[in-house]
Amino acid sequence: KYSGEAEQARTTLGCPVAVIPNGLPLPLPVARQPGNRLMIGTAARLSPDKRLEDLLGAVRLALPDLPPFELQIAGGPDGGHEAYAKGLRRQARGLPVRWLGELPGTSQFLETCDLFVAISEPAGCPNATLEAMAAGLPVIATDHGGAREQIAHDLTGILVPARQAAPLAEALVRAARDPELRARLGRAARAESERRFTVSRMADDYLAFVGISRKSVPAEPV
């Protein structure tokens, strides 16, 4: 799914390896209208590996310098991590946070956002950031794993060091206070999605890896 694991796969498996990032269906572009509050969104299971405590800590640090905003968190607690989810709610007290719970899909949620944040440390090709990019959202993500291969810093999004509240807070303030920056990053993210992260490109990559031409694939199931 991402180049960072390719060499390990070659060494471990002793076979040819191809890096094939995920692809997603592209939604229709959304014309976002500015509201009274900046809507910051993230979509993640309430699980320790998603590092949501880092996001809440950075939001609290950035709070004095942010314009009016709301942080929307889409995702429910993973089984066995209910105590972690309760701890997040305690940490969020006094912050403008809305807990949306598990959603059947993210498309409508992303349409309500002005800025998307993903601060886990993905070891693959995370769909959450791809979905946000495809929706034309500016994305702040951790400079780690597959996310750093999806996003070009300051071109298609903003990358920040993992587990450091101050740089994340600075990025939140910078993006929140600069609508032209958000618009530029969002347009570039959408264009990058159209270029690199479509289902068609992913299918072509898999077909090429196994030596099948698209012309030999039936148009309809047989």
Residue pairs with C-beta under 8 A, 6 or more apart in sequence:
1 19
1 20
1 21
1 22
1 124
1 125
1 146
2 19
2 21
2 123
2 124
2 125
2 145
2 146
2 149
3 19
3 149
4 123
4 145
4 146
4 149
5 123
5 124
6 17
6 19
9 17
10 16
10 17
18 205
18 209
20 202
20 205
20 206
20 209
21 125
21 146
21 149
21 150
21 196
21 197
21 202
22 125
22 127
22 130
22 197
22 202
23 197
23 198
23 199
23 200
23 201
23 202
23 203
24 127
24 130
24 131
24 134
24 193
24 197
24 198
24 199
25 198
25 199
26 134
26 193
26 194
26 198
27 107
27 134
27 135
29 136
29 190
30 110
30 111
30 135
30 136
32 111
32 114
32 136
34 114
34 179
35 114
36 68
37 67
37 68
37 69
37 70
37 96
38 66
38 67
38 68
38 69
38 70
38 114
38 115
38 176
39 69
39 70
39 72
39 112
39 113
39 114
39 115
40 59
40 69
40 70
40 71
40 72
40 113
40 114
40 115
40 116
40 117
40 172
40 176
41 71
41 72
41 73
41 74
41 109
41 110
41 112
41 113
41 115
41 116
41 117
41 132
41 137
42 52
42 55
42 71
42 72
42 73
42 74
42 75
42 116
42 117
42 118
42 119
42 128
43 73
43 74
43 75
43 103
43 106
43 109
43 116
43 118
43 128
43 131
43 132
44 50
44 52
44 73
44 74
44 75
44 118
44 120
44 128
45 75
45 76
45 77
45 78
46 52
46 73
46 75
46 76
46 77
46 78
46 81
46 84
46 85
46 88
47 77
47 78
47 81
47 84
48 81
48 84
49 120
49 121
50 75
50 119
50 120
51 119
51 120
51 121
51 142
51 162
51 163
52 73
52 88
52 119
53 87
53 88
53 91
54 119
54 163
54 165
54 168
55 71
55 117
55 119
55 168
56 88
56 91
56 92
56 95
56 97
57 91
57 165
58 119
58 165
58 166
58 168
58 169
58 172
59 66
59 71
59 95
59 97
59 169
59 172
60 95
61 165
61 166
61 169
62 169
62 170
62 172
62 173
62 176
63 95
65 173
65 177
66 172
66 173
66 176
66 177
67 176
67 177
69 96
69 176
70 96
70 97
70 98
71 95
71 96
71 97
71 98
72 97
72 98
72 100
72 109
72 112
72 113
73 97
73 98
73 99
73 100
74 100
74 101
74 102
74 103
74 106
74 109
75 100
75 101
75 102
75 103
76 85
76 101
76 102
77 84
77 85
89 99
100 109
103 109
106 128
106 131
107 131
107 135
110 116
110 131
110 132
110 135
110 137
111 135
113 132
113 135
113 137
114 137
114 182
115 137
115 138
115 140
115 172
115 175
115 176
115 182
116 129
116 132
116 137
116 138
116 139
116 140
117 139
117 140
117 141
117 168
117 172
118 126
118 128
118 129
118 132
118 139
118 140
118 141
118 142
118 147
119 140
119 141
119 142
119 160
119 162
119 168
120 126
120 142
121 142
121 144
121 145
121 162
122 142
122 144
122 145
122 146
122 147
123 145
123 146
124 145
124 146
125 146
125 149
125 150
126 146
126 147
126 150
129 139
129 141
129 147
129 150
129 151
129 157
130 150
130 193
130 197
132 139
132 189
133 139
133 150
133 151
133 156
133 157
133 189
133 190
133 192
133 193
133 197
134 189
134 190
134 193
134 197
135 190
136 186
136 187
136 189
136 190
137 186
137 189
138 157
138 158
138 175
138 181
138 182
138 183
138 185
138 186
138 189
139 151
139 156
139 157
139 158
139 185
139 189
140 157
140 158
140 159
140 160
140 168
140 171
140 172
140 175
141 147
141 148
141 150
141 151
141 157
141 158
141 159
141 160
142 159
142 160
142 161
142 162
143 153
143 159
143 160
143 161
143 162
144 162
147 159
148 159
150 156
150 157
150 192
150 197
151 157
151 158
151 159
151 189
152 192
153 159
155 185
155 188
156 185
156 188
156 189
156 191
156 192
157 185
157 189
158 171
158 174
158 175
158 185
160 167
160 168
160 171
161 167
174 181
175 181
175 182
175 185
203 214
204 214
207 213
207 214
207 217
